[in-house]
Amino acid sequence: MKELPNPTFPISQIEFPRGSLHQSPRHQMGVNCTQIEKSAIEVSWAKHQDEVREAQKLRYEVFANEMGARLARTMEGHDIDLFDDYCEHLLVREGHTQKVIGTYRVLTPAQAKRAGGTYTDTEFDLTRLRFMRERMVELGRSCVHAEHRHGGVILALWGALFEFMSRNQLDTMIGCASIPMLHNGMVSGDAAASMWRQLAKSHLASVEFHVRPRLPLPIDELDGNLPVEPPALIKGYLRLGAKILGAPAWDPDFNTADLPMLMQVKDLPLRYRKHFAGV
């Protein structure tokens, strides 16, 4: 079993080996893993390479098999890219089977420097956010197994993420929220264009935070007046206080329109602060 290396740069003022960085006081007293239990759900941070492989396998099942994404064939049946080795990987397991049913990956500021940037940088020009980078993490590759897409898994993931932010004195999260291009059985950007126009009216960040897509979705050439609902994950982000940073980019490999989103811990509504105790 391969132990993951310690990060070259410290993530916070508290210097733990990789894995123990995320542990709660209960873990340090002997509990086997960070625990946020919802109907026998266990949440932990990957400490070994084989645990990262479990997350990558779930990602392949969701992104390639279910959504039809074209992924690099680095390892058969796994979604692997160049950022994975720099990221912390959050896992949700089904309690009685220990199967990984949900995951996020987190790229910290120190590790983003080592990687030469974030995945979001490959889709958007983030120049206007440069003043935030020292305390900004990137969330990415989020997915939940089709049989477990209920509130408990998502809340468990978010609870662990906000706990991580608080412990490591980080205050900003960015990432790309994907909108499928498939609508009513046809591949089209109309649904994505319509969601962008709807959400820009109510959830667009102020202009000093706006970013530019490197491969823009051609909004002006699409029907932006469809009565469509945003995906559940995007609606969840918005309830947590997230803002949209500009028009979507087109990701041809995943065949999605990606919205740039930013969430700051200070904007988390009070009701969620109470739910995610300690934030």
N, C-alpha and C positions, 0 to 999 in steps of 0.2 A: 504494500500500500504506500503510495508516494505522498509524502508530506509536502504541503505547499510551502514555498519559500517565504521568508519574512519580506515585507515590502522594503525596498531600498530607502524610501523616504518615510518618515514617521507620519501616521495618519492623524494623530492627536498628541497632546502633551503626555498622555498616558501610554507608556510603551509596553505592550503585551506582545507575545508571539502571535503570528497570524492565527486566527480562529478564536483565541482567547480574548482578542480585542473586543469582540462583540458580546462577551459573556456578562450576564447579570450577576448581582450578588448571590442569587439562589444557585446559579451554576457554580460559582466559586466555593460554595459551601457543600457541593457534592451532587447537585442535580445534574443529570447526564447531558441535557441540552437546554438552550434557551427555550422556554416553554410559553406559548400562547395557544391555549387549547380551546378549540371550538369544535365540538362534536368529534373528539379524538383526533384533532389535528395537532401536529408538532411542527414548530418552526425552528430552524437552526441555520447557521452560516457554514458553508462548505469549508472543511479543514483539510481535506485530502483530494488529490486529483480524481480519484474514482467518484467522489461526490459531485465534482464539477461535471464529469461525464454523464452522470444521471440527469443533471439539469440540461445538458446539451442534447441528450436523447429525447427528453420531453419537448424541447424546443423544436426538434426536427419533426416529431409527430404532429405538433400543432401547425408549424409554419409550412412544412413541405407537404406532409400527407393530407392535412386538412385544408390548408389555405392555398396550396399549389405554388409556394415560393420556390424560386430557383436558388439553391444554396450551393456553396462551394463543397466539393466532395473531398474534404480533408480526411474524414473518417466516415465510413459508411454508416448511415442511420443516425448521424449526429450533426447538429448545427454548430459549427466552430468558425470563429473569425479571429482576426489578429488582436482584438481588444480583450478577448477572454482571459488571457494570461495575466492581464493587468488588473482585472476586476475582482471584487468580492462577490460571491454568489450566494444569494439567499434562497433557501429551500423550504417548501412546505411539504410535509409528509403525511400520508394517511396513517393514523395511529396504529391500527392493527396489522397492516401489511408493510409499513415503512416505505411504501412506494412514493416517489417524488411526484406530487400532483400540481405543484405551482412553483414558479421561480421568478426572480428578478436578478439582474446583475447591477452592481454599483461600482462606478469608476470615481475614485476619490481625486481631489486636486493634485496630490503628490503623484499618484499613479498616472493621471492624465498627462503630467509633464513628462514622465518616462515614456509614455506611448506616443508623444508628439501631438496630443490633442484628444478630442472625444469623437465618438461615432457621429454625434450631432454636427460636429464641425465638417464632416464629409458631405452633409446634406444642406447645411446652411452656413452663411457667413455670419459668425458670431462676434464680429468686431465690437459691436456696441455693448457686449457683456464682459469685456475684458477686465473691467474693474471689479467684477464679482467672482472671478475664477478662484481666488485663494480660499474661498469658503463655499464653493459650488461643487456639488456632485452630479454625475449623470446617471439617470436610471434608464435601463434598457432591457431589451429582449424579455419583456414580461409576458408570461403566458400561464394559463391554468388548463389542466386536463378537461376535456369536454364533459366528463361525468361529474365534475366537481366545481362547476361555475356558479357558485352561490356566494352569498355575502360573507360567510365565515372565512373562506380562504382569502378573499381580497382584504378583509379587515385585518386578518392575521399578518399578511404581508405588509400592509401599510403601518400597522402597529410596530413591527420590527424595524421598518425603515425610519420612522420618526424617532424611535428609541436610539438608533444608530446615529442619526443626525444630532440629537441632543448630547449623547455621550462624547462625540468627537468634535463638538463645538462648531458644527457646520450649519449653515442657515438657508441655503438655496439649492433647489433641485431643478435640473433641466432634462429634457428628453424629447423624443419624437413619438407622438401618439398617432397610430395608424388608422386610416379609414379604408376599408376594402373597396376596390374598384368594381367589384361584382355587385350589380344591383338588378333585382328582378330577373336573375338568370343571365344577364348580359354584362359584359365587361364595359364599363363606362365611367367617365369621371364626373358625370352629372350629379350623382349623389354627394360626392366629396365637395364639389363646387357649391352645392346647395348648403351643406353643413357649414362650410367656411363662411358663406354670406350670413347665415343665421347667427353663428357664434361670434362673428366679428362685431355684431351690433351690441352684444352684451358682455363679452368676456375678452376683448382685445386689450392688451397692455398699452400703457402710454407710449408715445412715439420714441422716447429715448431708449426703449428696450427692444425695438423692432429689429428683426433679422431678415436676411434675404435668402430665398432658396437658390441653390446652385442649379437645380434642374426644376424650374417652376412647373406646377400643374397649370395648363393653359386656361385659366379661369374664364377669360373673356370669350373663349370659343365654346364654352359649355353652358348647359342649361342650369342656372343657379337658383331656380325657383321651385324645386321639388319639395313636397312636404315630407321630409325625412327626419329620422331621429338619430342623434349621434350614438356611436357604440357605448355600451355600458361603462367601459373603462374611462372614456373621455368624460362622460357625465359625472363619474365618480371623482375624477381629478378636479373638475370645476366646482363640485360641492366642497372640496377641500381647500378651495381658494386659489386654484391655479389660473394662470392667464395665458392667452394665446399670443405668441410673439410676432405673428405675421402670416402671410399666405402659405399654403401647403406646397411642399416639394413632391415630385413624383419619384417613387422608388420602383424602377422597372423590374428589379429582381424579386421583390416581394409583391409587386403589382398592387401597391397601395399608394394613397396620398397621405403624406406625413405632415401633421401639424406640429410646429415647434411650440413647446409649452414650458412654462416656468412656474415653479411653486416655491414660495418662501414660508419658512416655519412661522414667522410672525403673522402671516395671513390666515393661519389655520383657525377656523371658527371655534368658538369656545366649547361647543358641544363635542367636537372631536378632540379637543385638548383634554377634556375630562375622560373621554373614552381611551385615548392613548396616554394614560397616566405618566407623568414625568416629563412631558413635552412642554 
